[in-house]
Amino acid sequence: MPAMSLTPTRRGLLAAAAAAGALGLLPGTLRAAGSDPIRPFTVNIPQAEIDELRRRIAATRLPDPETVDDRSQGIKLASFQETMRYWGTEYDWRKAEHKLNALPQFITEIDGLDIHFIQVKSRHANALPLIITHGWPGSVIEQLKVIGPLTDPTAHGGQAEDAFDVVIPSMPGYGFSGKPTGTGWNPERIARAWAELMQRLGYNRYVAQGGDWGSPVSSAMARQAPAGLLGIHINLPATIPPEVAAALAAGGPAPAGLSEKERAAFASLETFFKKYRAYGAIMGTRPQTIGYSLADSPVGLAAWIFDYNNGEPERVLDRDDVLDNVTLYWLTNTGTSAARLYWETSGQSVILAAAQKTSDISLPVAVTVFPGEVYRAPETWARRAYRNLIYFNEVDKGGHFAAWEQPELLASEVRAAFRQLRKST
């Protein structure tokens, strides 16, 4: 991470300690059991790094315009060029930095790797600890808006008994977490690290939530069933049955006997795998090759991330929200290290029931389906995939980045999903 140290300055330490105290984090939580300290962390990007980013954006050589009128060739030049102009001249990273530093952030070493995380405790008594995992091309930034509704439900239309203590780690190779220098950091290993993190924070009962890569990580936690984990909530479930997966791999047609909802899901999946899955195929086989572009060109990195949402991230997200996330990837030079997660799983889809071994999960599972997701998982598939499905709901708005797009709605779903687990323990 050039020109940036993970060791906070004395002022940063004092600021983080003060924030921790204000949010009810006792001094004892700043040191883990044994010899593994939990160090307060403050983001402080040198101005020279921001100036260099702007210089590189200004020096970008752009491609020719697309030869079609739609987005079938990728991000359209005119609109993207204007966003890049804004990024290089008007966008202010310090606002994002301020949002992050307003929250208690920490670093702790787990399994030989530094793990960055945000921990916000609720002011309400008996709050249920919750660990939330982001995905790609996301980061902890996509989860910031959901912290308030989860930790302070009474200020967001909920009840005090629905409160959570929230822990949001940066996955290995993402954001301010360390970058693996060897292989093996797959969802199973990340799941074990998250269980260690929650134990290190002193939580003896907790729940987990995730979308995108957060779904297989949370699912791996449920398969491993570490002491204290009560259940999981996911918003990109792995429900695709084997016969549907086989039909998709063969290029269709859909299997006979599907219901109307199942046929609609199959059609969405066909479109996704044929048109929008290229990023996964490349990162699953050649993360180092694409990594040279992601590390060297901020506009190349931005285009790679923007195209994930069919080139329209600003359709559902504020422009600064998206650029906060892209800038975090750039300033930490984590485009390549984040991409390797796809290689670690050999390109396996996070939504295939067999690939995610859903039949091995015995802990309670809750699922929320958002209409703008990659596919709308039918309840029939979900009940086949998860033998202990305790909650299933389809909501009327929101998409793949649920915490980012609809934080209040996702928070209400998480409250509802885990309500019965609170009562049963």
C-alpha positions in Angstrom: 0.0 0.0 0.0 2.3 2.8 -1.2 2.8 5.9 0.9 0.4 4.7 3.6 1.0 2.9 6.8 -1.4 0.8 8.8 0.2 2.0 12.0 -1.9 4.9 13.2 -0.3 8.1 14.4 -0.6 9.1 18.1 -3.3 11.5 17.2 -5.2 8.8 15.3 -4.9 6.4 18.2 -6.3 9.0 20.6 -9.1 9.8 18.2 -10.0 6.2 17.7 -9.8 5.5 21.4 -12.1 8.4 22.1 -14.6 7.2 19.5 -14.5 3.7 21.0 -15.2 5.1 24.4 -18.1 7.2 23.1 -19.7 4.1 21.5 -19.4 1.9 24.5 -16.3 0.0 23.6 -14.5 -0.7 26.8 -10.7 -0.4 26.9 -10.5 -4.2 27.3 -11.8 -4.7 23.8 -8.7 -3.1 22.3 -6.6 -6.2 23.2 -7.5 -9.7 22.1 -6.9 -12.8 24.2 -3.3 -13.9 24.3 -0.8 -11.8 22.4 -3.0 -10.6 19.5 -3.7 -6.9 20.0 -6.6 -5.1 18.4 -5.2 -1.8 17.2 -7.3 1.3 16.6 -7.0 2.5 13.0 -7.5 5.9 11.3 -7.6 6.5 7.6 -5.1 9.2 6.6 -4.2 9.2 2.9 -1.3 11.5 2.0 -2.3 14.4 -0.2 0.4 13.4 -2.7 -1.5 10.1 -3.4 -4.7 12.1 -4.2 -2.8 14.5 -6.4 -1.3 11.6 -8.3 -4.7 10.1 -8.8 -5.9 13.3 -10.4 -2.8 13.5 -12.5 -3.4 10.0 -13.8 -7.0 10.6 -14.6 -6.1 13.7 -16.5 -3.5 11.8 -18.6 -5.9 9.0 -19.5 -6.0 7.9 -23.2 -9.6 7.0 -23.9 -10.9 4.5 -26.4 -13.0 5.3 -29.4 -16.8 5.6 -28.8 -18.8 2.4 -29.0 -20.3 1.5 -32.4 -23.8 0.8 -31.1 -26.5 2.9 -29.5 -27.0 0.7 -26.4 -24.7 -0.8 -23.7 -24.1 -4.1 -25.4 -20.4 -3.3 -25.9 -19.9 -2.0 -22.4 -19.9 1.4 -20.7 -20.8 4.2 -23.1 -18.0 6.7 -23.6 -19.9 10.0 -23.3 -21.5 9.5 -19.9 -18.4 7.7 -18.5 -16.1 10.4 -19.7 -18.1 13.0 -17.8 -18.0 10.9 -14.6 -14.2 10.6 -15.0 -13.9 14.4 -15.5 -15.8 14.9 -12.2 -13.7 12.3 -10.4 -10.5 14.0 -11.5 -11.5 17.6 -10.8 -14.4 17.9 -8.3 -14.7 14.7 -6.3 -13.5 15.0 -2.7 -12.0 11.8 -1.1 -11.7 13.6 2.3 -15.5 13.4 2.7 -15.3 9.6 2.5 -12.3 9.5 4.8 -14.3 11.6 7.3 -17.2 9.1 7.2 -14.9 6.2 7.9 -13.0 8.0 10.7 -16.2 8.9 12.4 -16.6 5.2 13.2 -14.5 3.0 15.4 -12.1 1.2 13.1 -9.5 -1.4 14.1 -6.8 -3.8 12.8 -6.1 -7.2 14.2 -3.9 -10.0 12.9 -5.7 -13.3 12.2 -4.1 -16.3 10.6 -1.0 -14.3 9.7 -3.0 -11.4 8.0 -4.0 -8.0 9.1 -7.8 -7.7 9.2 -9.4 -4.2 9.2 -12.9 -3.9 10.6 -15.5 -1.4 11.9 -17.2 -2.1 15.2 -20.2 -0.1 16.3 -22.0 -1.0 19.5 -25.7 -0.2 20.0 -26.8 2.0 22.8 -29.6 -0.5 23.5 -29.2 -3.2 26.0 -29.0 -6.9 24.9 -28.1 -5.9 21.3 -27.4 -9.0 19.2 -23.9 -9.0 17.6 -23.9 -9.2 13.8 -21.0 -9.6 11.4 -21.6 -8.3 7.9 -19.5 -9.3 4.9 -19.3 -7.2 1.7 -18.5 -8.5 -1.8 -16.8 -7.5 -5.0 -16.6 -4.9 -6.3 -17.7 -3.6 -2.9 -16.0 -2.7 0.4 -17.0 -1.6 3.9 -18.1 1.6 2.2 -21.2 -0.1 0.8 -22.2 -1.1 4.3 -21.9 2.3 6.0 -25.6 3.4 5.5 -26.9 0.3 7.2 -25.0 0.8 10.5 -27.4 3.4 11.9 -30.6 1.5 11.2 -29.1 -1.7 12.7 -27.5 -0.3 15.8 -30.2 2.3 16.6 -33.5 0.9 15.4 -35.7 3.2 17.4 -34.4 6.1 15.3 -35.3 4.2 12.1 -38.8 2.9 12.8 -37.8 -0.2 14.7 -37.9 -1.4 18.3 -35.1 -1.4 20.9 -35.2 -5.2 21.2 -34.2 -5.4 17.5 -30.8 -3.7 18.0 -27.5 -5.1 16.8 -23.9 -4.5 17.6 -22.3 -4.4 14.1 -18.9 -5.7 13.0 -18.0 -5.0 9.4 -14.6 -6.4 8.3 -12.7 -5.8 5.1 -12.2 -9.1 3.4 -8.5 -10.2 2.9 -7.1 -8.3 -0.1 -9.7 -5.6 0.1 -9.6 -2.1 1.5 -7.4 -1.7 4.5 -7.0 -5.4 5.3 -3.8 -7.1 4.4 -3.1 -8.6 1.0 -2.5 -12.4 1.0 1.0 -13.3 -0.2 0.1 -17.0 -0.7 -2.9 -19.0 -1.8 -5.8 -20.4 0.2 -7.8 -17.3 1.3 -11.1 -18.7 0.0 -14.6 -18.3 1.6 -14.0 -21.2 4.0 -10.8 -19.7 5.3 -12.3 -16.2 5.6 -15.3 -17.8 7.5 -12.8 -19.3 10.0 -11.1 -15.9 10.4 -14.5 -14.2 11.0 -15.4 -16.7 13.7 -12.0 -16.0 15.3 -12.7 -12.2 15.1 -16.0 -12.5 16.8 -14.5 -14.7 19.5 -11.7 -12.2 19.9 -14.2 -9.4 20.4 -15.8 -11.4 23.2 -19.0 -12.4 21.5 -20.3 -15.8 22.6 -23.5 -15.6 20.5 -23.9 -13.8 17.2 -25.4 -13.9 13.7 -23.9 -13.3 10.2 -25.2 -11.5 7.1 -23.9 -11.1 3.6 -24.6 -10.5 -0.1 -22.4 -11.2 -3.2 -19.2 -12.8 -1.7 -20.7 -12.2 1.7 -23.2 -14.9 0.9 -20.7 -17.8 0.4 -18.6 -16.5 3.4 -21.7 -16.4 5.6 -22.7 -19.8 4.2 -19.3 -21.2 5.0 -19.6 -20.0 8.5 -23.0 -21.7 8.8 -21.5 -25.0 7.4 -18.6 -24.8 9.9 -21.1 -23.9 12.7 -18.5 -22.2 15.1 -19.5 -21.9 18.7 -21.8 -18.9 19.2 -23.1 -18.6 15.6 -26.9 -18.7 15.8 -27.8 -18.3 12.1 -27.2 -16.4 8.9 -29.1 -14.0 6.6 -28.1 -13.7 2.9 -29.4 -11.6 0.1 -27.8 -13.5 -2.8 -28.8 -17.1 -1.9 -27.2 -20.2 -3.6 -30.4 -21.8 -4.7 -29.9 -22.9 -8.3 -30.7 -26.6 -8.5 -28.4 -29.1 -10.3 -30.7 -29.6 -13.2 -31.1 -25.9 -13.8 -27.3 -25.4 -13.5 -26.8 -28.1 -16.1 -29.2 -26.5 -18.5 -27.5 -23.1 -18.1 -24.1 -24.7 -18.7 -25.5 -26.3 -21.9 -26.9 -23.1 -23.1 -30.5 -24.0 -22.6 -33.3 -24.8 -22.9 -34.8 -24.5 -19.5 -35.7 -27.9 -17.8 -39.3 -29.0 -18.2 -41.8 -28.5 -15.4 -40.6 -25.2 -14.1 -43.1 -22.8 -12.5 -43.7 -19.3 -13.8 -41.3 -17.8 -11.2 -38.7 -20.5 -11.8 -38.9 -19.9 -15.6 -38.4 -16.1 -14.9 -35.4 -16.9 -12.7 -33.9 -19.1 -15.5 -34.3 -16.4 -18.1 -32.5 -13.9 -15.8 -29.7 -16.3 -15.2 -29.3 -17.0 -18.9 -28.9 -13.3 -19.6 -26.5 -12.9 -16.7 -24.2 -15.8 -17.7 -24.2 -14.9 -21.4 -23.7 -11.2 -21.1 -22.5 -10.1 -17.7 -20.4 -12.8 -16.3 -17.2 -12.0 -18.2 -15.6 -10.2 -15.3 -15.9 -13.4 -13.2 -14.4 -15.6 -15.9 -11.4 -13.3 -16.3 -10.7 -12.8 -12.6 -11.3 -16.5 -12.0 -8.6 -17.5 -14.5 -6.3 -14.5 -15.0 -6.5 -12.1 -12.0 -2.8 -11.2 -12.4 -3.2 -10.3 -16.1 -6.2 -8.0 -15.5 -4.5 -6.7 -12.4 -1.9 -4.8 -14.3 -4.6 -2.5 -15.7 -6.4 -2.3 -12.4 -3.2 -1.2 -10.6 -1.9 1.2 -13.3 -5.0 3.0 -14.6 -7.6 4.6 -12.4 -10.0 5.0 -15.3 -9.4 1.3 -16.2 -10.2 0.3 -12.6 -13.3 2.5 -12.6 -14.6 1.1 -15.8 -14.1 -2.5 -14.6 -16.0 -1.7 -11.4 -18.7 0.4 -13.1 -19.5 -2.2 -15.7 -20.4 -4.7 -12.9 -23.8 -3.1 -12.7 -24.3 -3.1 -16.5 -22.5 0.2 -16.7 -25.2 2.0 -14.8 -24.2 2.1 -11.1 -25.5 5.7 -10.8 -29.0 4.4 -11.8 -29.4 3.2 -8.2 -26.5 4.8 -6.3 -25.2 8.4 -5.8 -22.2 9.2 -7.9 -20.0 10.0 -4.9 -21.0 6.7 -3.3 -19.6 4.8 -6.3 -16.5 7.0 -6.5 -15.8 6.6 -2.8 -15.7 2.8 -3.4 -13.6 3.0 -6.5 -11.2 5.5 -4.9 -10.7 3.2 -1.9 -9.7 0.4 -4.4 -7.3 2.8 -6.1 -5.6 4.3 -3.0 -5.1 0.9 -1.4 -4.0 -0.7 -4.8 -6.3 -3.7 -4.1 -7.9 -4.2 -7.5 -5.6 -7.2 -8.1 -5.6 -8.7 -4.6 -9.4 -8.5 -4.5 -9.8 -10.1 -7.9 -7.8 -13.2 -6.7 -10.8 -14.3 -4.6 -12.4 -15.4 -7.9 -9.3 -17.5 -8.7 -9.3 -19.0 -5.2 -12.7 -20.5 -5.9 -11.8 -21.7 -9.4 -14.5 -19.5 -10.9 -17.3 -21.4 -9.1 -20.6 -19.5 -9.0 -21.7 -18.2 -5.7 -25.3 -18.9 -6.6 -25.1 -22.7 -7.4 -26.5 -24.7 -4.5 -24.1 -27.6 -5.2 -21.0 -25.3 -5.4 -21.9 -23.7 -2.0 -22.8 -27.1 -0.4 -26.0 -25.7 0.9 -27.2 -29.2 1.9 -24.4 -29.3 4.5 -25.8 -26.3 6.4 -27.8 -27.2 9.5 -27.9 -23.8 11.2 -30.9 -21.5 10.5 -30.8 -19.6 7.2 -32.8 -16.5 6.3 -33.2 -15.2 2.8 -34.3 -11.8 1.4 -34.8 -11.5 -2.4 -34.4 -8.1 -4.0 -36.0 -7.4 -7.4 -32.9 -5.9 -9.0 -30.7 -8.8 -8.0 -28.8 -11.0 -10.5 -31.8 -13.3 -10.3 -34.9 -13.5 -8.2 -34.5 -16.7 -6.3 -37.8 -18.6 -6.2 -38.9 -19.8 -2.7 -39.3 -23.3 -4.1 -35.5 -23.4 -5.0 -34.6 -21.8 -1.6 -36.5 -24.5 0.3 -34.8 -27.2 -1.7 -31.3 -25.7 -1.1 -31.6 -24.9 2.7 -33.1 -27.5 4.9 -33.4 -25.1 7.9 -34.8 -22.1 6.1 -36.5 -20.0 8.8 -37.3 -16.9 6.8 -37.9 -16.0 3.2 -39.2 -12.8 1.8 -39.4 -11.0 -1.5 -39.2 -7.2 -1.2 -40.4 -4.7 -3.8 -37.3 -2.5 -4.4 -33.5 -2.7 -4.2 -30.9 -4.7 -6.1 -27.5 -6.4 -5.8 -26.0 -3.8 -3.4 -28.9 -4.0 -1.0 -27.1 -2.3 2.0 -26.0 0.5 -0.3 -29.2 0.9 -2.3 -31.9 0.3 0.4 -30.2 0.4 3.8 -33.5 0.9 5.8 -35.2 -1.9 4.0 -32.3 -4.3 4.4 -32.1 -3.4 8.1 -35.8 -4.2 8.5 -35.3 -7.5 6.8 -32.4 -8.4 9.0 -34.4 -7.5 12.1 -37.3 -9.7 11.0 -35.0 -12.6 10.0 -33.3 -12.9 13.3 -36.2 -12.0 15.6 -37.1 -15.6 16.4 -33.4 -16.5 17.0 -33.3 -13.9 19.7 -36.3 -15.4 21.4 -35.0 -19.0 21.2 -31.7 -18.3 22.9 
